[in-house]
Amino acid sequence: MNDLRKRNSHAKPHQDVSTRFGQRIKELRTQRNLTQVGMAREFGINRSYISQLERGRKSVSLNTIEILALGLKLSIAELLSGI
Amino acid sequence: MNDLRKRNSHAKPHQDVSTRFGQRIKELRTQRNLTQVGMAREFGINRSYISQLERGRKSVSLNTIEILALGLKLSIAELLSGI
């Protein structure tokens, strides 16, 4: 694990950032009563990618983060708040 | 370009997200009077990677974003605010 992460591990809960992000996306999706299929269609993203992302299996890129923020009509900072 | 980006292109300035992120990192680094070499050593990241990142040549991953936020002692949302 990166030194910085080790030195700051007290600062962050034990879950890795991809897991925390996946939970955030699921929370936002379900708040909007969107299914994964609906979100995939609306955002132009593959459904199985959304499923893996929500399970923390993807380290998403900044480009994908922007696409998700646009689709959810949030700023990137709003999308990542609390993570 | 992703449909969502096209439909929302009015919402975002013409610069792509990697360029905007690179400028943000450079701004934060110089505010702290850090050179790229100093930042590389302190964050455990390769200097040439920082240089490419600041020039918008990298679509960074969420993991790298977290490392940068930890190193800059910001939350991920603070690091990405305004992008």
Backbone of each chain as nested JSON, in Angstrom:
{
  "chains": [
    {"id": "A", "residues": [
      {"number": 1, "name": "MET", "atoms": {"N": [0.858, -1.176, 0.0], "CA": [0.0, 0.0, 0.0], "C": [0.905, 1.24, 0.0]}},
      {"number": 2, "name": "ASN", "atoms": {"N": [0.489, 2.311, -0.636], "CA": [1.274, 3.534, -0.738], "C": [1.587, 4.043, 0.671]}},
      {"number": 3, "name": "ASP", "atoms": {"N": [2.849, 4.544, 0.849], "CA": [3.26, 5.05, 2.171], "C": [2.244, 6.009, 2.741]}},
      {"number": 4, "name": "LEU", "atoms": {"N": [1.805, 6.958, 1.865], "CA": [0.895, 8.008, 2.34], "C": [-0.347, 7.375, 2.95]}},
      {"number": 5, "name": "ARG", "atoms": {"N": [-0.817, 6.294, 2.281], "CA": [-2.045, 5.667, 2.796], "C": [-1.771, 5.063, 4.17]}},
      {"number": 6, "name": "LYS", "atoms": {"N": [-0.582, 4.418, 4.292], "CA": [-0.277, 3.788, 5.59], "C": [-0.235, 4.859, 6.671]}},
      {"number": 7, "name": "ARG", "atoms": {"N": [0.506, 5.967, 6.378], "CA": [0.642, 7.027, 7.389], "C": [-0.704, 7.654, 7.731]}},
      {"number": 8, "name": "ASN", "atoms": {"N": [-1.657, 7.63, 6.764], "CA": [-2.933, 8.299, 7.014], "C": [-4.07, 7.302, 7.223]}},
      {"number": 9, "name": "SER", "atoms": {"N": [-3.707, 6.035, 7.475], "CA": [-4.79, 5.026, 7.529], "C": [-5.751, 5.318, 8.669]}},
      {"number": 10, "name": "HIS", "atoms": {"N": [-5.241, 6.033, 9.683], "CA": [-6.173, 6.394, 10.775], "C": [-7.231, 7.369, 10.24]}},
      {"number": 11, "name": "ALA", "atoms": {"N": [-6.777, 8.162, 9.225], "CA": [-7.68, 9.235, 8.744], "C": [-8.841, 8.636, 7.953]}},
      {"number": 12, "name": "LYS", "atoms": {"N": [-8.632, 7.492, 7.318], "CA": [-9.663, 6.967, 6.419], "C": [-10.205, 5.67, 7.02]}},
      {"number": 13, "name": "PRO", "atoms": {"N": [-11.541, 5.437, 6.893], "CA": [-12.071, 4.14, 7.362], "C": [-11.362, 3.02, 6.593]}},
      {"number": 14, "name": "HIS", "atoms": {"N": [-11.531, 1.743, 7.127], "CA": [-10.713, 0.666, 6.548], "C": [-11.094, 0.356, 5.104]}},
      {"number": 15, "name": "GLN", "atoms": {"N": [-12.297, 0.748, 4.664], "CA": [-12.711, 0.388, 3.308], "C": [-11.893, 1.171, 2.291]}},
      {"number": 16, "name": "ASP", "atoms": {"N": [-11.541, 0.479, 1.196], "CA": [-10.749, 1.203, 0.207], "C": [-11.645, 2.157, -0.568]}},
      {"number": 17, "name": "VAL", "atoms": {"N": [-10.993, 3.064, -1.284], "CA": [-11.726, 4.172, -1.906], "C": [-12.707, 3.674, -2.972]}},
      {"number": 18, "name": "SER", "atoms": {"N": [-12.361, 2.588, -3.66], "CA": [-13.273, 2.066, -4.702], "C": [-14.56, 1.534, -4.079]}},
      {"number": 19, "name": "THR", "atoms": {"N": [-14.423, 0.912, -2.91], "CA": [-15.615, 0.391, -2.216], "C": [-16.496, 1.549, -1.758]}},
      {"number": 20, "name": "ARG", "atoms": {"N": [-15.862, 2.581, -1.187], "CA": [-16.64, 3.74, -0.708], "C": [-17.334, 4.429, -1.886]}},
      {"number": 21, "name": "PHE", "atoms": {"N": [-16.619, 4.525, -3.029], "CA": [-17.211, 5.168, -4.209], "C": [-18.388, 4.344, -4.735]}},
      {"number": 22, "name": "GLY", "atoms": {"N": [-18.217, 3.02, -4.745], "CA": [-19.292, 2.154, -5.232], "C": [-20.557, 2.3, -4.414]}},
      {"number": 23, "name": "GLN", "atoms": {"N": [-20.378, 2.406, -3.099], "CA": [-21.536, 2.573, -2.214], "C": [-22.219, 3.913, -2.478]}},
      {"number": 24, "name": "ARG", "atoms": {"N": [-21.392, 4.922, -2.747], "CA": [-21.924, 6.279, -3.014], "C": [-22.779, 6.25, -4.291]}},
      {"number": 25, "name": "ILE", "atoms": {"N": [-22.258, 5.589, -5.345], "CA": [-22.987, 5.536, -6.62], "C": [-24.307, 4.791, -6.422]}},
      {"number": 26, "name": "LYS", "atoms": {"N": [-24.263, 3.681, -5.7], "CA": [-25.488, 2.907, -5.472], "C": [-26.516, 3.754, -4.713]}},
      {"number": 27, "name": "GLU", "atoms": {"N": [-26.034, 4.467, -3.697], "CA": [-26.908, 5.332, -2.887], "C": [-27.572, 6.377, -3.795]}},
      {"number": 28, "name": "LEU", "atoms": {"N": [-26.79, 7.03, -4.641], "CA": [-27.318, 8.092, -5.517], "C": [-28.27, 7.513, -6.567]}},
      {"number": 29, "name": "ARG", "atoms": {"N": [-27.922, 6.324, -7.067], "CA": [-28.762, 5.683, -8.112], "C": [-30.124, 5.329, -7.515]}},
      {"number": 30, "name": "THR", "atoms": {"N": [-30.09, 4.704, -6.334], "CA": [-31.362, 4.252, -5.744], "C": [-32.194, 5.438, -5.266]}},
      {"number": 31, "name": "GLN", "atoms": {"N": [-31.534, 6.515, -4.827], "CA": [-32.283, 7.733, -4.459], "C": [-33.105, 8.244, -5.647]}},
      {"number": 32, "name": "ARG", "atoms": {"N": [-32.565, 8.008, -6.838], "CA": [-33.239, 8.48, -8.054], "C": [-34.13, 7.405, -8.683]}},
      {"number": 33, "name": "ASN", "atoms": {"N": [-34.345, 6.321, -7.897], "CA": [-35.184, 5.2, -8.381], "C": [-34.743, 4.702, -9.754]}},
      {"number": 34, "name": "LEU", "atoms": {"N": [-33.439, 4.683, -9.948], "CA": [-32.889, 4.165, -11.204], "C": [-32.432, 2.723, -10.983]}},
      {"number": 35, "name": "THR", "atoms": {"N": [-32.745, 1.852, -11.939], "CA": [-32.143, 0.517, -11.901], "C": [-30.76, 0.615, -12.557]}},
      {"number": 36, "name": "GLN", "atoms": {"N": [-29.955, -0.442, -12.406], "CA": [-28.648, -0.427, -13.08], "C": [-28.854, -0.363, -14.597]}},
      {"number": 37, "name": "VAL", "atoms": {"N": [-29.883, -1.088, -15.07], "CA": [-30.17, -1.109, -16.52], "C": [-30.565, 0.301, -16.976]}},
      {"number": 38, "name": "GLY", "atoms": {"N": [-31.426, 0.948, -16.192], "CA": [-31.871, 2.301, -16.537], "C": [-30.707, 3.271, -16.553]}},
      {"number": 39, "name": "MET", "atoms": {"N": [-29.843, 3.149, -15.539], "CA": [-28.685, 4.036, -15.452], "C": [-27.746, 3.792, -16.642]}},
      {"number": 40, "name": "ALA", "atoms": {"N": [-27.56, 2.51, -16.979], "CA": [-26.659, 2.154, -18.087], "C": [-27.158, 2.801, -19.383]}},
      {"number": 41, "name": "ARG", "atoms": {"N": [-28.456, 2.666, -19.6], "CA": [-29.048, 3.209, -20.827], "C": [-28.901, 4.731, -20.849]}},
      {"number": 42, "name": "GLU", "atoms": {"N": [-29.248, 5.363, -19.715], "CA": [-29.28, 6.826, -19.652], "C": [-27.877, 7.443, -19.74]}},
      {"number": 43, "name": "PHE", "atoms": {"N": [-26.894, 6.739, -19.132], "CA": [-25.54, 7.327, -19.053], "C": [-24.645, 6.848, -20.187]}},
      {"number": 44, "name": "GLY", "atoms": {"N": [-25.132, 5.848, -20.936], "CA": [-24.293, 5.314, -22.016], "C": [-23.117, 4.534, -21.466]}},
      {"number": 45, "name": "ILE", "atoms": {"N": [-23.361, 3.843, -20.315], "CA": [-22.316, 3.029, -19.691], "C": [-22.829, 1.581, -19.641]}},
      {"number": 46, "name": "ASN", "atoms": {"N": [-21.915, 0.634, -19.745], "CA": [-22.265, -0.783, -19.715], "C": [-22.831, -1.182, -18.353]}},
      {"number": 47, "name": "ARG", "atoms": {"N": [-23.961, -1.946, -18.354], "CA": [-24.61, -2.308, -17.087], "C": [-23.673, -3.111, -16.185]}},
      {"number": 48, "name": "SER", "atoms": {"N": [-22.961, -4.077, -16.745], "CA": [-22.115, -4.913, -15.875], "C": [-20.99, -4.071, -15.286]}},
      {"number": 49, "name": "TYR", "atoms": {"N": [-20.595, -3.012, -16.018], "CA": [-19.569, -2.097, -15.472], "C": [-20.132, -1.408, -14.226]}},
      {"number": 50, "name": "ILE", "atoms": {"N": [-21.389, -0.984, -14.305], "CA": [-22.022, -0.318, -13.145], "C": [-22.088, -1.286, -11.97]}},
      {"number": 51, "name": "SER", "atoms": {"N": [-22.439, -2.53, -12.254], "CA": [-22.529, -3.536, -11.194], "C": [-21.171, -3.743, -10.524]}},
      {"number": 52, "name": "GLN", "atoms": {"N": [-20.121, -3.865, -11.343], "CA": [-18.772, -4.065, -10.758], "C": [-18.329, -2.818, -9.986]}},
      {"number": 53, "name": "LEU", "atoms": {"N": [-18.655, -1.666, -10.555], "CA": [-18.275, -0.389, -9.922], "C": [-18.925, -0.295, -8.546]}},
      {"number": 54, "name": "GLU", "atoms": {"N": [-20.225, -0.627, -8.457], "CA": [-20.949, -0.514, -7.183], "C": [-20.413, -1.51, -6.157]}},
      {"number": 55, "name": "ARG", "atoms": {"N": [-19.814, -2.608, -6.615], "CA": [-19.242, -3.593, -5.692], "C": [-17.771, -3.29, -5.408]}},
      {"number": 56, "name": "GLY", "atoms": {"N": [-17.322, -2.099, -5.841], "CA": [-15.956, -1.69, -5.505], "C": [-14.89, -2.421, -6.29]}},
      {"number": 57, "name": "ARG", "atoms": {"N": [-15.285, -3.019, -7.395], "CA": [-14.335, -3.835, -8.182], "C": [-13.619, -3.001, -9.258]}},
      {"number": 58, "name": "LYS", "atoms": {"N": [-13.935, -1.729, -9.331], "CA": [-13.325, -0.898, -10.375], "C": [-12.635, 0.307, -9.754]}},
      {"number": 59, "name": "SER", "atoms": {"N": [-11.402, 0.612, -10.202], "CA": [-10.81, 1.888, -9.802], "C": [-11.091, 2.835, -10.96]}},
      {"number": 60, "name": "VAL", "atoms": {"N": [-12.186, 3.572, -10.833], "CA": [-12.669, 4.369, -11.962], "C": [-11.699, 5.495, -12.293]}},
      {"number": 61, "name": "SER", "atoms": {"N": [-11.758, 5.92, -13.534], "CA": [-10.914, 7.033, -13.969], "C": [-11.672, 8.341, -13.769]}},
      {"number": 62, "name": "LEU", "atoms": {"N": [-10.904, 9.442, -13.825], "CA": [-11.519, 10.766, -13.661], "C": [-12.541, 11.015, -14.782]}},
      {"number": 63, "name": "ASN", "atoms": {"N": [-12.264, 10.475, -15.961], "CA": [-13.217, 10.629, -17.075], "C": [-14.562, 9.981, -16.751]}},
      {"number": 64, "name": "THR", "atoms": {"N": [-14.502, 8.776, -16.189], "CA": [-15.746, 8.083, -15.835], "C": [-16.455, 8.815, -14.709]}},
      {"number": 65, "name": "ILE", "atoms": {"N": [-15.673, 9.338, -13.752], "CA": [-16.25, 10.103, -12.645], "C": [-17.013, 11.295, -13.21]}},
      {"number": 66, "name": "GLU", "atoms": {"N": [-16.432, 11.953, -14.22], "CA": [-17.106, 13.123, -14.807], "C": [-18.419, 12.709, -15.477]}},
      {"number": 67, "name": "ILE", "atoms": {"N": [-18.385, 11.599, -16.208], "CA": [-19.597, 11.112, -16.89], "C": [-20.698, 10.812, -15.86]}},
      {"number": 68, "name": "LEU", "atoms": {"N": [-20.314, 10.167, -14.761], "CA": [-21.292, 9.84, -13.708], "C": [-21.837, 11.125, -13.078]}},
      {"number": 69, "name": "ALA", "atoms": {"N": [-20.958, 12.1, -12.843], "CA": [-21.403, 13.361, -12.227], "C": [-22.384, 14.078, -13.152]}},
      {"number": 70, "name": "LEU", "atoms": {"N": [-22.052, 14.126, -14.449], "CA": [-22.943, 14.78, -15.415], "C": [-24.311, 14.091, -15.422]}},
      {"number": 71, "name": "GLY", "atoms": {"N": [-24.264, 12.741, -15.453], "CA": [-25.513, 11.99, -15.507], "C": [-26.368, 12.176, -14.278]}},
      {"number": 72, "name": "LEU", "atoms": {"N": [-25.706, 12.306, -13.122], "CA": [-26.429, 12.459, -11.848], "C": [-26.729, 13.923, -11.556]}},
      {"number": 73, "name": "LYS", "atoms": {"N": [-26.274, 14.795, -12.488], "CA": [-26.493, 16.258, -12.375], "C": [-25.919, 16.789, -11.058]}},
      {"number": 74, "name": "LEU", "atoms": {"N": [-24.679, 16.345, -10.795], "CA": [-23.929, 16.813, -9.638], "C": [-22.573, 17.348, -10.116]}},
      {"number": 75, "name": "SER", "atoms": {"N": [-21.956, 18.211, -9.329], "CA": [-20.561, 18.543, -9.641], "C": [-19.727, 17.322, -9.241]}},
      {"number": 76, "name": "ILE", "atoms": {"N": [-18.495, 17.262, -9.75], "CA": [-17.623, 16.136, -9.394], "C": [-17.387, 16.14, -7.875]}},
      {"number": 77, "name": "ALA", "atoms": {"N": [-17.209, 17.333, -7.304], "CA": [-16.973, 17.409, -5.854], "C": [-18.192, 16.916, -5.072]}},
      {"number": 78, "name": "GLU", "atoms": {"N": [-19.395, 17.262, -5.552], "CA": [-20.609, 16.782, -4.873], "C": [-20.695, 15.259, -4.955]}},
      {"number": 79, "name": "LEU", "atoms": {"N": [-20.368, 14.734, -6.136], "CA": [-20.433, 13.283, -6.312], "C": [-19.491, 12.582, -5.339]}},
      {"number": 80, "name": "LEU", "atoms": {"N": [-18.329, 13.205, -5.065], "CA": [-17.31, 12.545, -4.246], "C": [-17.342, 13.007, -2.789]}},
      {"number": 81, "name": "SER", "atoms": {"N": [-18.337, 13.769, -2.43], "CA": [-18.351, 14.276, -1.041], "C": [-18.587, 13.116, -0.071]}},
      {"number": 82, "name": "GLY", "atoms": {"N": [-17.821, 13.137, 0.987], "CA": [-17.97, 12.098, 2.013], "C": [-17.161, 10.856, 1.727]}},
      {"number": 83, "name": "ILE", "atoms": {"N": [-16.46, 10.839, 0.594], "CA": [-15.693, 9.603, 0.268], "C": [-14.283, 9.708, 0.853]}}
    ]},
    {"id": "B", "residues": [
      {"number": 1, "name": "MET", "atoms": {"N": [-17.06, 11.287, -28.271], "CA": [-17.235, 11.77, -26.891], "C": [-18.548, 11.176, -26.394]}},
      {"number": 2, "name": "ASN", "atoms": {"N": [-18.606, 10.863, -25.106], "CA": [-19.787, 10.257, -24.508], "C": [-21.003, 11.154, -24.722]}},
      {"number": 3, "name": "ASP", "atoms": {"N": [-22.182, 10.546, -25.006], "CA": [-23.412, 11.325, -25.245], "C": [-23.65, 12.343, -24.151]}},
      {"number": 4, "name": "LEU", "atoms": {"N": [-23.479, 11.871, -22.884], "CA": [-23.775, 12.75, -21.749], "C": [-22.925, 14.006, -21.812]}},
      {"number": 5, "name": "ARG", "atoms": {"N": [-21.663, 13.806, -22.231], "CA": [-20.76, 14.971, -22.298], "C": [-21.251, 15.925, -23.37]}},
      {"number": 6, "name": "LYS", "atoms": {"N": [-21.676, 15.344, -24.504], "CA": [-22.147, 16.216, -25.608], "C": [-23.353, 17.013, -25.131]}},
      {"number": 7, "name": "ARG", "atoms": {"N": [-24.319, 16.292, -24.512], "CA": [-25.554, 16.965, -24.103], "C": [-25.273, 18.031, -23.038]}},
      {"number": 8, "name": "ASN", "atoms": {"N": [-24.191, 17.824, -22.262], "CA": [-23.912, 18.763, -21.17], "C": [-22.709, 19.651, -21.465]}},
      {"number": 9, "name": "SER", "atoms": {"N": [-22.283, 19.681, -22.739], "CA": [-21.031, 20.4, -23.04], "C": [-21.175, 21.887, -22.705]}},
      {"number": 10, "name": "HIS", "atoms": {"N": [-22.424, 22.38, -22.732], "CA": [-22.608, 23.792, -22.354], "C": [-22.27, 23.967, -20.868]}},
      {"number": 11, "name": "ALA", "atoms": {"N": [-22.512, 22.843, -20.1], "CA": [-22.355, 22.963, -18.635], "C": [-20.877, 23.062, -18.263]}},
      {"number": 12, "name": "LYS", "atoms": {"N": [-20.015, 22.43, -19.056], "CA": [-18.61, 22.361, -18.672], "C": [-17.792, 23.234, -19.621]}},
      {"number": 13, "name": "PRO", "atoms": {"N": [-16.748, 23.939, -19.083], "CA": [-15.86, 24.692, -19.995], "C": [-15.246, 23.716, -21.003]}},
      {"number": 14, "name": "HIS", "atoms": {"N": [-14.633, 24.316, -22.111], "CA": [-14.205, 23.433, -23.211], "C": [-13.074, 22.514, -22.778]}},
      {"number": 15, "name": "GLN", "atoms": {"N": [-12.329, 22.842, -21.705], "CA": [-11.183, 22.008, -21.352], "C": [-11.651, 20.669, -20.807]}},
      {"number": 16, "name": "ASP", "atoms": {"N": [-10.918, 19.615, -21.18], "CA": [-11.357, 18.309, -20.668], "C": [-10.974, 18.179, -19.199]}},
      {"number": 17, "name": "VAL", "atoms": {"N": [-11.571, 17.192, -18.565], "CA": [-11.463, 17.061, -17.108], "C": [-10.014, 16.82, -16.668]}},
      {"number": 18, "name": "SER", "atoms": {"N": [-9.235, 16.118, -17.494], "CA": [-7.84, 15.853, -17.107], "C": [-7.021, 17.144, -17.091]}},
      {"number": 19, "name": "THR", "atoms": {"N": [-7.319, 18.031, -18.041], "CA": [-6.604, 19.319, -18.087], "C": [-6.969, 20.157, -16.874]}},
      {"number": 20, "name": "ARG", "atoms": {"N": [-8.262, 20.189, -16.548], "CA": [-8.717, 20.976, -15.394], "C": [-8.111, 20.42, -14.098]}},
      {"number": 21, "name": "PHE", "atoms": {"N": [-8.053, 19.084, -14.011], "CA": [-7.476, 18.459, -12.81], "C": [-5.985, 18.77, -12.708]}},
      {"number": 22, "name": "GLY", "atoms": {"N": [-5.282, 18.718, -13.843], "CA": [-3.843, 19.01, -13.848], "C": [-3.554, 20.415, -13.364]}},
      {"number": 23, "name": "GLN", "atoms": {"N": [-4.377, 21.361, -13.818], "CA": [-4.193, 22.757, -13.38], "C": [-4.444, 22.883, -11.876]}},
      {"number": 24, "name": "ARG", "atoms": {"N": [-5.43, 22.137, -11.392], "CA": [-5.767, 22.176, -9.954], "C": [-4.586, 21.659, -9.124]}},
      {"number": 25, "name": "ILE", "atoms": {"N": [-3.999, 20.548, -9.57], "CA": [-2.86, 19.966, -8.825], "C": [-1.687, 20.944, -8.823]}},
      {"number": 26, "name": "LYS", "atoms": {"N": [-1.417, 21.543, -9.973], "CA": [-0.29, 22.49, -10.06], "C": [-0.534, 23.67, -9.12]}},
      {"number": 27, "name": "GLU", "atoms": {"N": [-1.769, 24.163, -9.118], "CA": [-2.131, 25.297, -8.25], "C": [-1.889, 24.923, -6.774]}},
      {"number": 28, "name": "LEU", "atoms": {"N": [-2.365, 23.757, -6.377], "CA": [-2.234, 23.318, -4.972], "C": [-0.762, 23.07, -4.62]}},
      {"number": 29, "name": "ARG", "atoms": {"N": [-0.017, 22.511, -5.58], "CA": [1.402, 22.206, -5.33], "C": [2.184, 23.509, -5.129]}},
      {"number": 30, "name": "THR", "atoms": {"N": [1.952, 24.48, -6.03], "CA": [2.724, 25.728, -5.952], "C": [2.304, 26.555, -4.735]}},
      {"number": 31, "name": "GLN", "atoms": {"N": [1.023, 26.464, -4.352], "CA": [0.585, 27.155, -3.129], "C": [1.383, 26.667, -1.915]}},
      {"number": 32, "name": "ARG", "atoms": {"N": [1.772, 25.406, -1.975], "CA": [2.517, 24.825, -0.866], "C": [4.035, 24.905, -1.069]}},
      {"number": 33, "name": "ASN", "atoms": {"N": [4.429, 25.698, -2.097], "CA": [5.87, 25.852, -2.403], "C": [6.577, 24.509, -2.557]}},
      {"number": 34, "name": "LEU", "atoms": {"N": [5.873, 23.582, -3.183], "CA": [6.458, 22.27, -3.458], "C": [6.917, 22.234, -4.921]}},
      {"number": 35, "name": "THR", "atoms": {"N": [8.115, 21.689, -5.134], "CA": [8.513, 21.426, -6.52], "C": [7.915, 20.072, -6.912]}},
      {"number": 36, "name": "GLN", "atoms": {"N": [7.977, 19.747, -8.211], "CA": [7.487, 18.426, -8.627], "C": [8.341, 17.33, -7.981]}},
      {"number": 37, "name": "VAL", "atoms": {"N": [9.642, 17.601, -7.887], "CA": [10.554, 16.616, -7.272], "C": [10.199, 16.42, -5.798]}},
      {"number": 38, "name": "GLY", "atoms": {"N": [9.964, 17.54, -5.114], "CA": [9.612, 17.47, -3.692], "C": [8.305, 16.72, -3.487]}},
      {"number": 39, "name": "MET", "atoms": {"N": [7.333, 17.013, -4.354], "CA": [6.017, 16.356, -4.251], "C": [6.165, 14.857, -4.542]}},
      {"number": 40, "name": "ALA", "atoms": {"N": [6.985, 14.534, -5.529], "CA": [7.189, 13.122, -5.894], "C": [7.77, 12.359, -4.707]}},
      {"number": 41, "name": "ARG", "atoms": {"N": [8.768, 12.946, -4.09], "CA": [9.433, 12.285, -2.966], "C": [8.446, 12.119, -1.799]}},
      {"number": 42, "name": "GLU", "atoms": {"N": [7.712, 13.215, -1.499], "CA": [6.823, 13.228, -0.332], "C": [5.61, 12.297, -0.514]}},
      {"number": 43, "name": "PHE", "atoms": {"N": [5.112, 12.216, -1.767], "CA": [3.87, 11.457, -2.004], "C": [4.163, 10.028, -2.468]}},
      {"number": 44, "name": "GLY", "atoms": {"N": [5.462, 9.772, -2.754], "CA": [5.777, 8.43, -3.251], "C": [5.238, 8.196, -4.65]}},
      {"number": 45, "name": "ILE", "atoms": {"N": [5.238, 9.283, -5.456], "CA": [4.752, 9.197, -6.842], "C": [5.907, 9.61, -7.764]}},
      {"number": 46, "name": "ASN", "atoms": {"N": [5.966, 9.038, -8.939], "CA": [7.009, 9.319, -9.906], "C": [6.924, 10.766, -10.396]}},
      {"number": 47, "name": "ARG", "atoms": {"N": [8.094, 11.482, -10.461], "CA": [8.073, 12.898, -10.842], "C": [7.519, 13.094, -12.246]}},
      {"number": 48, "name": "SER", "atoms": {"N": [7.931, 12.244, -13.173], "CA": [7.46, 12.482, -14.561], "C": [5.962, 12.241, -14.657]}},
      {"number": 49, "name": "TYR", "atoms": {"N": [5.447, 11.382, -13.773], "CA": [3.984, 11.171, -13.725], "C": [3.299, 12.459, -13.3]}},
      {"number": 50, "name": "ILE", "atoms": {"N": [3.886, 13.143, -12.3], "CA": [3.301, 14.412, -11.833], "C": [3.327, 15.431, -12.968]}},
      {"number": 51, "name": "SER", "atoms": {"N": [4.428, 15.464, -13.693], "CA": [4.555, 16.414, -14.799], "C": [3.499, 16.151, -15.872]}},
      {"number": 52, "name": "GLN", "atoms": {"N": [3.317, 14.884, -16.219], "CA": [2.307, 14.554, -17.247], "C": [0.896, 14.854, -16.733]}},
      {"number": 53, "name": "LEU", "atoms": {"N": [0.696, 14.542, -15.448], "CA": [-0.619, 14.769, -14.834], "C": [-0.962, 16.258, -14.883]}},
      {"number": 54, "name": "GLU", "atoms": {"N": [0.01, 17.118, -14.525], "CA": [-0.229, 18.565, -14.495], "C": [-0.5, 19.108, -15.901]}},
      {"number": 55, "name": "ARG", "atoms": {"N": [0.028, 18.41, -16.932], "CA": [-0.217, 18.856, -18.313], "C": [-1.464, 18.194, -18.894]}},
      {"number": 56, "name": "GLY", "atoms": {"N": [-2.239, 17.526, -18.025], "CA": [-3.509, 16.96, -18.495], "C": [-3.35, 15.729, -19.357]}},
      {"number": 57, "name": "ARG", "atoms": {"N": [-2.189, 15.1, -19.275], "CA": [-1.905, 13.95, -20.144], "C": [-2.319, 12.627, -19.472]}},
      {"number": 58, "name": "LYS", "atoms": {"N": [-2.843, 12.694, -18.262], "CA": [-3.192, 11.461, -17.556], "C": [-4.659, 11.496, -17.125]}},
      {"number": 59, "name": "SER", "atoms": {"N": [-5.389, 10.384, -17.375], "CA": [-6.718, 10.296, -16.786], "C": [-6.522, 9.491, -15.507]}},
      {"number": 60, "name": "VAL", "atoms": {"N": [-6.348, 10.218, -14.41], "CA": [-5.962, 9.568, -13.16], "C": [-7.075, 8.669, -12.625]}},
      {"number": 61, "name": "SER", "atoms": {"N": [-6.661, 7.695, -11.844], "CA": [-7.637, 6.789, -11.231], "C": [-8.052, 7.344, -9.876]}},
      {"number": 62, "name": "LEU", "atoms": {"N": [-9.156, 6.797, -9.36], "CA": [-9.64, 7.236, -8.055], "C": [-8.591, 6.939, -6.979]}},
      {"number": 63, "name": "ASN", "atoms": {"N": [-7.854, 5.855, -7.147], "CA": [-6.794, 5.528, -6.175], "C": [-5.73, 6.624, -6.129]}},
      {"number": 64, "name": "THR", "atoms": {"N": [-5.319, 7.082, -7.309], "CA": [-4.306, 8.142, -7.362], "C": [-4.87, 9.441, -6.8]}},
      {"number": 65, "name": "ILE", "atoms": {"N": [-6.142, 9.706, -7.087], "CA": [-6.79, 10.91, -6.55], "C": [-6.753, 10.858, -5.018]}},
      {"number": 66, "name": "GLU", "atoms": {"N": [-7.007, 9.677, -4.45], "CA": [-6.985, 9.564, -2.991], "C": [-5.575, 9.823, -2.441]}},
      {"number": 67, "name": "ILE", "atoms": {"N": [-4.564, 9.268, -3.111], "CA": [-3.175, 9.482, -2.665], "C": [-2.826, 10.969, -2.703]}},
      {"number": 68, "name": "LEU", "atoms": {"N": [-3.223, 11.642, -3.779], "CA": [-2.949, 13.083, -3.891], "C": [-3.681, 13.86, -2.801]}},
      {"number": 69, "name": "ALA", "atoms": {"N": [-4.945, 13.491, -2.538], "CA": [-5.728, 14.194, -1.504], "C": [-5.074, 13.998, -0.135]}},
      {"number": 70, "name": "LEU", "atoms": {"N": [-4.673, 12.766, 0.164], "CA": [-4.013, 12.5, 1.46], "C": [-2.745, 13.339, 1.579]}},
      {"number": 71, "name": "GLY", "atoms": {"N": [-1.945, 13.338, 0.492], "CA": [-0.693, 14.08, 0.533], "C": [-0.892, 15.567, 0.703]}},
      {"number": 72, "name": "LEU", "atoms": {"N": [-1.951, 16.089, 0.102], "CA": [-2.23, 17.537, 0.166], "C": [-3.068, 17.882, 1.396]}},
      {"number": 73, "name": "LYS", "atoms": {"N": [-3.397, 16.838, 2.184], "CA": [-4.199, 17.0, 3.417], "C": [-5.536, 17.681, 3.118]}},
      {"number": 74, "name": "LEU", "atoms": {"N": [-6.173, 17.16, 2.057], "CA": [-7.504, 17.623, 1.673], "C": [-8.423, 16.403, 1.575]}},
      {"number": 75, "name": "SER", "atoms": {"N": [-9.734, 16.627, 1.694], "CA": [-10.638, 15.527, 1.355], "C": [-10.631, 15.404, -0.17]}},
      {"number": 76, "name": "ILE", "atoms": {"N": [-11.114, 14.27, -0.661], "CA": [-11.165, 14.083, -2.116], "C": [-12.074, 15.15, -2.736]}},
      {"number": 77, "name": "ALA", "atoms": {"N": [-13.2, 15.454, -2.057], "CA": [-14.117, 16.478, -2.587], "C": [-13.445, 17.85, -2.626]}},
      {"number": 78, "name": "GLU", "atoms": {"N": [-12.65, 18.156, -1.58], "CA": [-11.953, 19.456, -1.578], "C": [-10.952, 19.514, -2.725]}},
      {"number": 79, "name": "LEU", "atoms": {"N": [-10.248, 18.395, -2.932], "CA": [-9.251, 18.357, -3.999], "C": [-9.907, 18.609, -5.353]}},
      {"number": 80, "name": "LEU", "atoms": {"N": [-11.138, 18.093, -5.53], "CA": [-11.795, 18.171, -6.844], "C": [-12.772, 19.338, -6.942]}},
      {"number": 81, "name": "SER", "atoms": {"N": [-12.799, 20.193, -5.926], "CA": [-13.786, 21.294, -5.983], "C": [-13.414, 22.252, -7.115]}},
      {"number": 82, "name": "GLY", "atoms": {"N": [-14.441, 22.659, -7.828], "CA": [-14.248, 23.605, -8.926], "C": [-13.884, 22.942, -10.237]}},
      {"number": 83, "name": "ILE", "atoms": {"N": [-13.725, 21.622, -10.209], "CA": [-13.323, 20.953, -11.473], "C": [-14.565, 20.573, -12.276]}}
    ]}
  ]
}
